Amino acid sequence: MAYVDGFVTPVQRSRLEEYKALSAQAGEVWREHGALEFRECMGDDVPVGKVTSFPQAVQLQEGEVVFFSYITYPSREVRDACNAKVMADPRLAHMMDPAQLPFDGKRMFFGGFEVTVDL
């Protein structure tokens, strides 16, 4: 069954173009190493909730927008192998330095999910 990595990230609006460029580069590398899809989705209708919400989860600040992103794989095994290759890929070495990222990685959250319904 398919497998999905999901991410929620706060991004400074002033750095959107930089974020999109980084994401496009990362997406090419992930796809080259086995990912089926690489999607970056910018928040358009993400209200602040009373108990929880996307903005609350990332402690969204003035001038930021929340992104929901996901990468799909054919299986968990392909995902694990793909991520190992991506982390070793020199083209993305700059992504390992938090000071160079166009977002606050400390407020990003992510996880891996087994697809249970696929219509």
N, C-alpha and C positions, 0 to 999 in steps of 0.2 A: 504494500500500500504506500502511497505517496507520503512525503514528509515535508514539513514547512518550518522554516525559521521565521519568527516574527520579531519586529523591532518597533519601538515607539521612541521618538527622538525630538527634543526641542531644538529648533534651528533659528538663529538670528536672521530676521528678514533682510538685514543689510548684507548677509553672506549667502543668500539663496543661490546665486549663480555659482559661487565657489562650491557649495554643497552639491548642486546638480552635476557639476563637472566631476567632482570626486565620485559621486554615485555612478555616473556613466562609466567611468574608468573601472570602478570596483565591479560593476555589473558585467562588464566584458570579461574580466578575469574569472569571476564566479562561474559564468556560463561556460567559459573555456575549460574549466576544471570539473564540470559535471552538473551544474545547476540547470534546471529546465526554464525557470523564470526568475527575473530579478525586478521587483516593482518598488518604486518610491511613490508614495501617495501623500500629497500635502493637504493638511486639514483645511476644509472648506465649511463644514457644518459640524463643529465639535464644541458644543456648549459646555460651560463649567457646570458640573453636577452639584447636587446637595450633599451627596455622600462620597462619590468618586466619579472620575471622568478622565479622559485623556489629558486635558490641561492640568488637572490636579496631580495626576500620576507623575508628570515630569516637572512639576512645580514651574509651569510656564510663566515666563516673565515678560514684562513690557517689551515690545519689539520682536517677539518670537512667534513662531508658528510651529505647530506640532506636526510631525510626519509619522505616518504608519507605513511600515515597509515590510516586505516579505520576499522570501526566496523559496522556490519550490524545487524539490528533488524527487527522483523516482522512489527513493527509500532512505531510511535512516543510515544505512551502511554507505550509500553514495554520498549522503550529506557529510558524514564524518570524514570520509576520504577527501571530499572536495574541500572542506574547511581546513584540513591539514595542509593540502596543497596551496590553498590561498594564503594561509599564514606564513608559508615559506616562500611565497612568490615575491621576488625583489621589486616588482612594479608597484606593490602596495606597501612597501616598507615605511613610507611616510605616514601611513594610517596608524602605525603603531606608536606614534608620538602624539600624545594628547594636545600638546601646544600647537600642533599644525592643523588640527581638525576644526572645521567650521561649525562645530556644535559642542555642547558640554556633555561629554561622554559619561560623566558621573550621574547625570539625570536621565540618561537613556536606559531603557530596560528591554530585555529580549528573552526569548526562549524557543525551544524546539517543540514541535507539535506533530503527533501522528494524525494523519487525516482519517477520520472515522466515517464521514459521509461525503461522497463525491458524486454529485449529480450533473 
